[in-house]
Amino acid sequence: MIGMEDINRLKLVLVEKKKTGKWLAEQLKKDPSTVSKWCTNVSQPDLATLSRIAELLNIDRRELINKSK
């Protein structure tokens, strides 16, 4: 999408942690297509979900968000 900035780094972090979107969807009890939308920055998880994702991946939640300019 033109003009859409990548807000989250979820896709990169999953690769770094050797985890899949399917694994994350199962852990969160979410539809895999929802997680896919987060990974492609089509939509964003809410803050509570973002915190849960960080917990599952054993990282600081700030690592999931791209810094703004």
N, C-alpha and C positions, 0 to 999 in steps of 0.2 A: 504494500500500500504506500502510495506516495504521501510524504509528509508525516507518516507514522513513525515515531521513535520507539526503539526498543526500551521499554520501561523496566522489565525484569530480565534477569540473567538465568532464569530457571533452566532453560535448555542446556546452557553451558555448564551449570553446576551439576546437573544430572550426569552429564558426560564425565565430568571430573570425578564424580563419586561412583562412576560405573553403575548407575541406576537407570532404569527406563521410565518413560511416562506411564507405561502400564503398571509398573511396580508402584509408582507414586499414587496412581488412581486407586489401586487396591488398598493401599495403606490409609488413604483418606476417605475411602468408600464413595468415590466420585466416578462419574462416567469418564472413560478414557478420552472422549472427544473434548470434554471440559479441560482436562489437563493439557491436551494438545493445543487448545486455544491459548492457554497461558504460556506454553512454550514458544508459540509463534507470535506472542504479544497481540493477538486479536482481542483478547479480553484479559482481565487481571483478577487474581484471587483477592478476597478481602483480607484485611490485616490479620484477623484471627487465623485464617487458613495459611497465610504467609508465615506466621509464627509457628504453626504446626509443621509446615514443610521444613522450615529451618531446624526444628527439633528432630524431625525424622532423619534429616541429612547431617545432623550433628554440626551445624554451622551457625554463625551469627546471622540473624535475619537480614542485616544490612548487606551481607554478601549476595543476597538474591536481587538486589535493586541496583540498577545502573545509577551512577551519580549524575545529577543534573549539572548543566554547564553554568 
